[in-house]
Amino acid sequence: MTAPAADPTVLELPFEHCYKALSARDSRFDGQFFVTVRTTGIYCRPSCPARTPERGNVDFVPTSAAAVARGFRACRRCLPDATPGSPRWNTGADLASRAMRLIADGVVDRDGVDGLARALGYTPRHVGRVLRAELGAGPLALARAHRATTARILLISTSMPVSDVAFAAGFASIRQFNDTLRDTYDRTPSELRKRYRGAAAQAGPALTLRLPLRTPYDVDWTVRGFAAHAVDGVERVDGATLQRTLRLPRGPALVALTLHDDHATAHLEHLDLRDLSVAVNRLRRLADLDADPIAVDTALSADPHLAPLVAAAPGIRIPGGVDGHETLLRTIVGQQISVAAARTRLGALVADLGEPAPWHGTVGPEVPDRLFPTPAAVAAAGEDAIAGPRRLARAVVGAARAIASGAMEPHAGSQTSKLRTELLALDGVGPWTADQVAMRVTGDPDVLPHGDLVIVRAAAELGIDLARTEQWRPWRSYAAMHLWRHRLTSTAAATGPAHQRGTR
């Protein structure tokens, strides 16, 4: 094979910075950029164990799709797509980052490039131009790269027939599937399976995957959040495992996400395998697995008020959500009441309006078996199903109607400022709720929830002026996590466990 030629348009990444990471085989940068080697025609992750190539023979690209589009194939030693995702895609507010979040959620596979453009509020031509300029590949190529990764996971993790893998991964034909895997991995699907499959590939309807993350990871904080907010019927927490129902484009699934210090595992049942990449993407966002904790902790530690908090809880993460409308409705219900009261109200809402999952009645009583209600269901009958003040019920129903009618669509690709404006226009939604939803739905790393009682008290205790937090940018969402943790931990130590107002 002829080695790909150098491309002077590839690099907007700082070459020396990237080459130092490559020379050090620094795994912190895996997934943040990829290394293309002209002399071998392959692309690698920065931590690849192979001999470091000469600087004159390498370029750096922001996506694997950009490498494949230029004729490079994935390294067989380091499997560069088996890495955490770039934190830029999960936290960036620019068009390219928001597009990547939606592509990972399967929007292009389901709705095409036109659907992606509609969700972003631009023309297809403009979206394609921006993605090619900034990421080195257009939306179809980026979606193709995601399908290739999904196919590789299914080939090495299951005993599914190869033809079934092709369609489960989202390919339109066997030929397209074969060509993509040859272009990406320089192997046929059967060869890829034979080379990389584990000793005991899984068969049957269940699937367990290992999800990479960047260390350190504060497992305790994330699990505490899961447990505090678990809604009966939808979620259950056992140790470091969150088990919950998940509403996906082609049907519901039962998932169990288990967090470890250096990775997570996802066990999926009742899953239409065409939704695999969507389910994994939503779980990664829920637990903020693609964050860059070293960058966050280093920046926040520069503030002497926060440095002790960061040292006590390195690798703290932002809680995400698996569905924009669910996150919005849950947050509205939780306004100005305790976490325990919010759980009670949400549990009653799920019992009244949540659909039974297909496995309802066939599993044990502790297994989640109801789906969170759809916006249409809440819009139609929510006022009678929501306990508490009528104003609260009207606010929840109003938000549900706005989503059900298409007037607003909170999703991972939403622009934070636009979403926040739309939220504040809803009756009964104030700045605190808008900030919470924007942070959790979009993953914005720079939201300091307005007027949050726990944050205000923690700041007062630590001598922090919340009007002067510019030095925390662009990581104020993570600073909020540290302030919440500090206050909740110190309160629990002084008075014993207690439910707080305005908490996570």
C-alpha positions as CSV (number, residue, x, y, z in Angstrom):
1,M,0.0,0.0,0.0
2,T,1.3,3.5,-0.9
3,A,1.8,5.6,2.2
4,P,-0.6,8.6,2.5
5,A,1.0,11.9,1.6
6,A,1.5,14.7,4.1
7,D,-1.5,17.0,4.4
8,P,-0.6,20.6,5.5
9,T,-4.2,21.3,6.5
10,V,-4.3,18.5,9.1
11,L,-2.8,20.2,12.0
12,E,-4.4,22.9,14.0
13,L,-3.3,21.1,17.1
14,P,0.0,22.3,18.6
15,F,2.6,20.0,17.1
16,E,5.2,20.2,19.8
17,H,2.6,19.6,22.5
18,C,1.2,16.6,20.7
19,Y,4.7,15.2,19.9
20,K,5.8,15.4,23.5
21,A,2.7,13.4,24.5
22,L,3.5,10.8,21.8
23,S,7.1,10.6,22.9
24,A,6.1,10.1,26.5
25,R,3.3,7.6,25.5
26,D,1.0,9.6,27.7
27,S,-2.3,7.8,28.0
28,R,-4.0,11.0,29.3
29,F,-4.2,12.2,25.6
30,D,-5.7,9.0,24.2
31,G,-8.9,9.9,22.4
32,Q,-8.0,13.6,22.5
33,F,-6.1,13.4,19.2
34,F,-4.7,10.7,16.9
35,V,-1.3,10.2,15.4
36,T,-0.9,9.5,11.6
37,V,2.4,8.0,10.5
38,R,3.1,8.5,6.8
39,T,5.8,5.9,6.5
40,T,3.5,3.1,7.7
41,G,0.1,4.3,6.6
42,I,-1.4,3.7,10.1
43,Y,-2.8,5.9,12.8
44,C,-2.4,5.4,16.5
45,R,-3.3,6.6,19.9
46,P,-0.6,8.7,21.7
47,S,0.2,6.0,24.1
48,C,0.9,3.3,21.4
49,P,3.7,1.0,22.6
50,A,5.3,1.0,19.2
51,R,8.6,2.8,18.6
52,T,8.1,6.6,18.4
53,P,8.2,7.7,14.8
54,E,10.4,10.5,13.6
55,R,8.7,13.9,13.9
56,G,9.0,14.5,10.2
57,N,6.8,11.4,9.5
58,V,3.8,12.3,11.7
59,D,0.8,14.6,11.8
60,F,-1.9,14.9,14.4
61,V,-5.6,14.9,13.7
62,P,-8.6,15.5,16.1
63,T,-10.7,12.5,15.0
64,S,-10.2,8.9,13.8
65,A,-12.5,9.7,10.9
66,A,-10.0,12.4,9.7
67,A,-7.2,9.8,9.7
68,V,-9.3,7.2,7.8
69,A,-10.4,9.9,5.3
70,R,-6.7,10.5,4.5
71,G,-6.1,6.9,3.8
72,F,-4.6,5.8,7.2
73,R,-5.6,2.5,8.9
74,A,-5.9,1.8,12.6
75,C,-2.9,0.4,14.4
76,R,-3.3,-3.3,15.2
77,R,-1.3,-2.9,18.4
78,C,-3.1,0.0,20.1
79,L,-6.6,-0.1,18.6
80,P,-6.9,3.7,18.7
81,D,-10.7,3.8,18.7
82,A,-10.8,1.8,22.0
83,T,-10.2,4.9,24.1
84,P,-12.2,7.4,26.1
85,G,-13.8,10.1,23.9
86,S,-12.3,13.6,23.6
87,P,-13.4,15.9,26.4
88,R,-13.8,18.6,23.8
89,W,-16.8,16.8,22.2
90,N,-18.5,16.5,25.6
91,T,-17.9,20.0,26.9
92,G,-17.3,22.3,23.9
93,A,-20.0,24.9,23.0
94,D,-18.8,25.3,19.4
95,L,-20.8,23.8,16.5
96,A,-18.3,21.0,15.8
97,S,-18.4,19.8,19.4
98,R,-22.2,19.9,19.5
99,A,-22.4,18.0,16.2
100,M,-20.0,15.3,17.5
101,R,-22.3,14.8,20.5
102,L,-25.3,14.3,18.3
103,I,-23.4,12.0,15.9
104,A,-22.3,9.8,18.8
105,D,-26.0,9.7,19.8
106,G,-26.8,8.2,16.4
107,V,-28.6,11.2,14.9
108,V,-27.0,10.9,11.4
109,D,-27.7,7.1,11.3
110,R,-31.4,7.8,12.1
111,D,-32.2,11.1,10.5
112,G,-29.3,11.7,8.0
113,V,-27.2,14.8,7.6
114,D,-30.4,16.9,7.2
115,G,-31.6,15.7,10.7
116,L,-28.3,16.6,12.2
117,A,-28.4,20.1,10.7
118,R,-32.0,20.7,11.9
119,A,-31.1,19.7,15.4
120,L,-28.1,22.1,15.3
121,G,-30.1,24.9,13.7
122,Y,-27.9,25.3,10.6
123,T,-28.0,24.2,6.9
124,P,-26.5,20.8,6.0
125,R,-24.0,22.6,3.8
126,H,-22.8,24.8,6.7
127,V,-22.5,21.9,9.1
128,G,-20.5,19.9,6.6
129,R,-18.2,22.8,5.9
130,V,-17.5,23.4,9.6
131,L,-16.9,19.7,10.4
132,R,-14.5,19.2,7.5
133,A,-12.6,22.4,8.3
134,E,-12.3,21.7,12.1
135,L,-12.4,17.9,12.3
136,G,-11.0,16.8,9.0
137,A,-14.1,14.8,8.0
138,G,-17.7,15.5,7.2
139,P,-20.7,14.2,9.1
140,L,-21.1,11.0,7.0
141,A,-17.5,10.1,7.6
142,L,-17.7,10.8,11.3
143,A,-20.8,8.7,11.6
144,R,-19.1,5.9,9.6
145,A,-16.3,5.9,12.1
146,H,-18.7,5.4,14.9
147,R,-20.3,2.5,13.1
148,A,-16.9,0.9,12.6
149,T,-16.2,1.2,16.3
150,T,-19.6,-0.4,17.2
151,A,-18.9,-3.2,14.7
152,R,-15.5,-3.9,16.2
153,I,-17.1,-4.1,19.7
154,L,-19.8,-6.5,18.6
155,L,-17.3,-8.7,16.7
156,I,-15.0,-9.2,19.6
157,S,-17.6,-9.2,22.4
158,T,-20.3,-11.4,21.0
159,S,-20.8,-14.5,18.9
160,M,-23.3,-12.8,16.6
161,P,-23.1,-13.8,13.0
162,V,-21.0,-11.4,11.0
163,S,-24.0,-10.4,8.8
164,D,-26.0,-9.6,12.0
165,V,-23.2,-7.5,13.3
166,A,-23.2,-5.4,10.1
167,F,-26.8,-4.4,10.4
168,A,-26.7,-4.0,14.2
169,A,-23.9,-1.6,13.8
170,G,-26.0,0.5,11.4
171,F,-24.5,-0.4,8.0
172,A,-26.9,-0.4,5.1
173,S,-25.3,-3.3,3.4
174,I,-22.8,-6.1,3.9
175,R,-20.5,-4.6,1.2
176,Q,-20.5,-1.2,2.9
177,F,-19.7,-3.0,6.2
178,N,-16.8,-5.0,4.7
179,D,-15.3,-2.0,2.9
180,T,-15.5,0.2,6.0
181,L,-13.7,-2.4,8.3
182,R,-11.0,-3.0,5.7
183,D,-10.5,0.8,5.3
184,T,-10.4,1.3,9.1
185,Y,-8.6,-1.8,10.4
186,D,-7.0,-3.3,7.3
187,R,-8.8,-6.6,8.1
188,T,-12.0,-8.3,7.1
189,P,-14.6,-8.7,9.9
190,S,-13.8,-12.3,10.3
191,E,-10.1,-11.6,10.6
192,L,-10.8,-8.9,13.1
193,R,-12.9,-11.2,15.2
194,K,-10.3,-14.0,15.1
195,R,-7.5,-11.6,16.1
196,Y,-9.1,-9.7,19.0
197,R,-12.0,-11.7,20.4
198,G,-11.7,-12.7,24.1
199,A,-11.6,-16.2,25.2
200,A,-15.3,-16.3,26.0
201,A,-17.3,-14.2,23.6
202,Q,-20.8,-13.6,24.8
203,A,-23.8,-15.1,23.2
204,G,-27.5,-14.4,23.9
205,P,-29.5,-11.3,24.5
206,A,-27.2,-9.7,27.2
207,L,-24.0,-7.9,26.5
208,T,-21.3,-6.6,28.9
209,L,-18.8,-4.0,27.8
210,R,-15.7,-2.4,29.4
211,L,-15.9,1.4,29.1
212,P,-12.5,3.2,29.3
213,L,-12.2,6.4,31.3
214,R,-9.4,8.9,32.3
215,T,-8.1,8.6,35.8
216,P,-8.5,9.7,38.5
217,Y,-12.2,9.0,38.9
218,D,-14.1,9.8,42.1
219,V,-16.4,6.8,42.1
220,D,-17.9,7.7,45.5
221,W,-19.2,11.1,44.4
222,T,-20.8,9.7,41.3
223,V,-22.4,6.8,43.1
224,R,-23.6,9.1,45.9
225,G,-25.4,11.1,43.3
226,F,-26.9,8.1,41.6
227,A,-28.2,6.7,45.0
228,A,-29.6,10.1,46.2
229,H,-31.7,10.6,43.1
230,A,-32.7,7.0,42.2
231,V,-36.4,6.9,41.2
232,D,-38.3,3.8,42.2
233,G,-39.3,1.8,39.2
234,V,-36.7,3.4,36.9
235,E,-33.5,3.1,38.9
236,R,-31.8,1.1,41.6
237,V,-28.3,1.4,43.1
238,D,-26.5,-1.5,44.6
239,G,-23.0,-0.8,45.7
240,A,-21.2,0.9,42.8
241,T,-23.7,-0.2,40.3
242,L,-26.6,1.8,38.9
243,Q,-29.3,-0.3,37.2
244,R,-32.0,1.5,35.3
245,T,-34.3,1.4,32.4
246,L,-33.3,3.3,29.3
247,R,-35.6,4.6,26.5
248,L,-33.7,4.3,23.2
249,P,-34.6,5.1,19.6
250,R,-35.6,1.5,18.7
251,G,-36.9,0.4,22.1
252,P,-36.2,0.1,25.8
253,A,-33.3,-1.6,27.4
254,L,-32.2,-2.5,30.9
255,V,-28.7,-1.4,31.8
256,A,-26.4,-1.8,34.7
257,L,-23.4,0.6,34.9
258,T,-20.7,-0.3,37.4
259,L,-18.0,2.2,38.2
260,H,-14.4,1.2,39.1
261,D,-11.4,3.4,39.7
262,D,-9.9,2.9,36.3
263,H,-12.9,1.9,34.1
264,A,-16.6,1.2,34.0
265,T,-18.6,-1.8,32.9
266,A,-22.0,-1.7,31.2
267,H,-24.2,-4.7,31.2
268,L,-27.1,-4.4,28.7
269,E,-30.2,-6.6,28.4
270,H,-33.3,-6.5,26.2
271,L,-31.3,-4.2,23.8
272,D,-31.9,-3.8,20.1
273,L,-28.3,-4.0,19.1
274,R,-28.8,-1.2,16.6
275,D,-29.0,1.1,19.7
276,L,-25.7,-0.1,21.2
277,S,-23.6,2.9,20.3
278,V,-26.4,5.2,21.5
279,A,-26.8,3.4,24.8
280,V,-23.0,3.5,25.4
281,N,-22.8,7.1,24.5
282,R,-25.6,8.0,26.9
283,L,-24.0,6.0,29.8
284,R,-20.7,7.7,29.1
285,R,-22.3,11.1,29.4
286,L,-24.3,10.1,32.5
287,A,-21.1,9.3,34.4
288,D,-18.9,11.9,32.6
289,L,-16.4,9.2,31.6
290,D,-14.8,11.4,28.9
291,A,-13.7,14.2,31.1
292,D,-10.0,15.2,31.4
293,P,-9.6,15.2,35.3
294,I,-6.0,16.2,35.2
295,A,-6.8,19.5,33.3
296,V,-9.7,20.2,35.6
297,D,-7.9,19.5,38.8
298,T,-4.8,21.4,37.9
299,A,-6.8,24.5,37.0
300,L,-9.0,24.5,40.1
301,S,-6.1,23.7,42.4
302,A,-4.6,27.1,41.5
303,D,-7.2,28.7,43.7
304,P,-6.1,28.3,47.4
305,H,-9.8,28.0,48.5
306,L,-10.4,25.1,46.2
307,A,-7.0,23.3,46.4
308,P,-7.9,21.4,49.6
309,L,-11.2,20.3,48.1
310,V,-9.6,19.0,44.9
311,A,-6.9,17.2,46.9
312,A,-9.7,15.5,48.9
313,A,-11.7,14.4,45.9
314,P,-9.5,14.2,42.7
315,G,-11.3,13.3,39.6
316,I,-14.8,14.5,40.6
317,R,-17.3,14.4,37.8
318,I,-20.4,16.3,36.6
319,P,-23.6,14.3,36.8
320,G,-25.2,14.0,33.4
321,G,-28.4,12.6,32.0
322,V,-29.6,9.9,29.7
323,D,-32.4,11.9,28.2
324,G,-33.0,15.7,27.9
325,H,-36.7,15.7,28.7
326,E,-36.3,13.4,31.6
327,T,-33.5,15.6,33.1
328,L,-35.7,18.7,32.7
329,L,-38.8,17.2,34.3
330,R,-36.9,15.7,37.1
331,T,-35.1,19.0,37.8
332,I,-38.4,21.0,37.8
333,V,-39.9,18.5,40.3
334,G,-36.8,18.9,42.5
335,Q,-37.1,22.7,42.7
336,Q,-37.0,24.1,46.3
337,I,-37.7,20.7,48.0
338,S,-35.5,18.0,49.5
339,V,-34.0,15.3,47.4
340,A,-36.1,12.7,49.3
341,A,-39.3,14.6,48.6
342,A,-38.4,14.9,44.9
343,R,-37.8,11.2,44.7
344,T,-41.2,10.5,46.3
345,R,-43.0,12.7,43.8
346,L,-41.1,11.3,40.8
347,G,-41.8,7.7,42.0
348,A,-45.5,8.5,42.1
349,L,-45.3,10.1,38.6
350,V,-43.5,7.0,37.2
351,A,-46.0,4.7,38.8
352,D,-49.0,6.6,37.3
353,L,-47.7,7.5,33.8
354,G,-44.6,5.4,33.2
355,E,-44.9,2.6,30.7
356,P,-44.2,-1.0,31.9
357,A,-41.0,-2.2,30.3
358,P,-41.3,-5.4,28.1
359,W,-39.8,-7.4,30.9
360,H,-42.3,-6.1,33.5
361,G,-43.6,-9.0,35.6
362,T,-40.9,-11.4,34.4
363,V,-38.1,-10.3,36.7
364,G,-37.6,-9.9,40.5
365,P,-39.3,-7.1,42.4
366,E,-36.1,-5.1,42.8
367,V,-35.3,-4.9,39.0
368,P,-36.3,-1.6,37.4
369,D,-39.2,-2.4,35.1
370,R,-40.9,1.0,34.2
371,L,-39.8,3.7,31.8
372,F,-39.8,7.3,32.6
373,P,-42.9,8.9,31.2
374,T,-42.8,10.5,27.8
375,P,-43.4,14.2,27.3
376,A,-46.7,13.4,25.6
377,A,-47.9,11.4,28.6
378,V,-47.0,14.0,31.1
379,A,-48.5,16.8,28.9
380,A,-51.8,14.9,28.8
381,A,-52.2,13.7,32.4
382,G,-49.4,15.2,34.4
383,E,-51.5,17.7,36.4
384,D,-53.4,14.9,38.1
385,A,-50.3,12.7,38.6
386,I,-48.0,15.2,40.2
387,A,-48.4,15.7,43.9
388,G,-47.7,19.0,45.5
389,P,-48.6,22.6,44.7
390,R,-50.6,23.2,41.5
391,R,-48.0,25.7,40.3
392,L,-45.4,22.9,40.3
393,A,-47.7,20.6,38.3
394,R,-48.4,23.3,35.8
395,A,-44.7,24.0,35.4
396,V,-43.9,20.3,34.7
397,V,-46.8,20.0,32.3
398,G,-45.9,23.2,30.5
399,A,-42.3,22.0,30.0
400,A,-43.6,18.6,28.8
401,R,-46.0,20.3,26.3
402,A,-43.2,22.4,24.9
403,I,-41.1,19.3,24.3
404,A,-44.0,17.2,22.9
405,S,-45.0,20.0,20.5
406,G,-41.4,20.5,19.3
407,A,-41.3,24.0,20.6
408,M,-38.1,23.1,22.4
409,E,-35.8,20.1,22.3
410,P,-33.2,19.8,25.0
411,H,-30.5,17.4,23.8
412,A,-26.7,17.0,24.0
413,G,-26.1,19.2,21.0
414,S,-28.1,22.1,22.3
415,Q,-26.3,25.4,22.6
416,T,-26.2,26.2,26.3
417,S,-27.1,29.9,26.0
418,K,-30.0,29.1,23.7
419,L,-31.3,26.2,25.8
420,R,-31.1,28.4,29.0
421,T,-33.1,31.1,27.3
422,E,-35.8,28.6,26.2
423,L,-35.9,27.2,29.7
424,L,-36.3,30.6,31.4
425,A,-39.2,31.3,29.0
426,L,-41.2,28.4,30.5
427,D,-43.6,29.2,33.3
428,G,-42.3,28.1,36.7
429,V,-38.6,27.7,35.6
430,G,-36.1,29.9,37.2
431,P,-32.3,30.5,36.9
432,W,-31.4,27.6,39.2
433,T,-33.4,25.0,37.2
434,A,-32.1,26.4,33.9
435,D,-28.5,26.2,35.1
436,Q,-28.9,22.7,36.4
437,V,-30.6,21.4,33.2
438,A,-28.1,23.2,30.9
439,M,-25.1,21.7,32.8
440,R,-26.5,18.1,32.8
441,V,-28.0,18.0,29.4
442,T,-25.2,19.7,27.4
443,G,-22.3,18.8,29.7
444,D,-21.2,22.4,29.8
445,P,-18.2,22.5,32.2
446,D,-18.6,26.2,33.0
447,V,-22.0,26.5,34.8
448,L,-22.2,27.8,38.4
449,P,-25.8,27.1,39.3
450,H,-27.5,30.4,40.2
451,G,-28.6,30.8,43.8
452,D,-27.9,27.2,44.8
453,L,-28.3,27.2,48.6
454,V,-25.6,24.5,49.2
455,I,-23.1,26.4,47.0
456,V,-23.8,29.7,48.7
457,R,-23.3,28.2,52.2
458,A,-20.1,26.3,51.2
459,A,-18.7,29.5,49.7
460,A,-19.5,31.5,52.8
461,E,-17.8,28.8,55.0
462,L,-14.7,28.9,52.8
463,G,-14.5,32.7,52.4
464,I,-15.2,32.6,48.6
465,D,-16.8,35.5,46.8
466,L,-19.1,33.9,44.3
467,A,-19.3,37.1,42.3
468,R,-15.6,36.7,41.5
469,T,-15.1,33.2,40.1
470,E,-13.6,34.1,36.7
471,Q,-10.4,32.3,37.7
472,W,-12.3,29.0,37.7
473,R,-13.3,29.3,34.1
474,P,-13.9,27.1,32.1
475,W,-14.4,24.6,34.9
476,R,-17.0,26.2,37.1
477,S,-19.3,23.2,36.9
478,Y,-16.6,21.1,38.4
479,A,-16.0,23.8,41.0
480,A,-19.7,23.5,41.9
481,M,-19.3,19.8,42.4
482,H,-16.4,20.4,44.9
483,L,-18.5,23.0,46.8
484,W,-21.5,20.7,47.0
485,R,-19.3,17.8,48.2
486,H,-17.6,20.0,50.8
487,R,-20.8,21.2,52.2
488,L,-22.6,17.9,52.2
489,T,-19.7,16.1,53.7
490,S,-19.2,18.7,56.4
491,T,-22.9,18.8,57.2
492,A,-23.1,15.0,57.4
493,A,-20.1,14.9,59.7
494,A,-21.6,17.5,62.0
495,T,-25.2,16.3,62.1
496,G,-25.4,12.9,60.5
497,P,-26.8,12.1,57.1
498,A,-29.5,14.6,56.1
499,H,-31.3,15.6,53.0
500,Q,-30.4,19.0,51.7
501,R,-32.4,21.6,49.7
502,G,-31.1,22.7,46.4
503,T,-28.6,19.8,46.2
504,R,-27.5,17.6,43.3
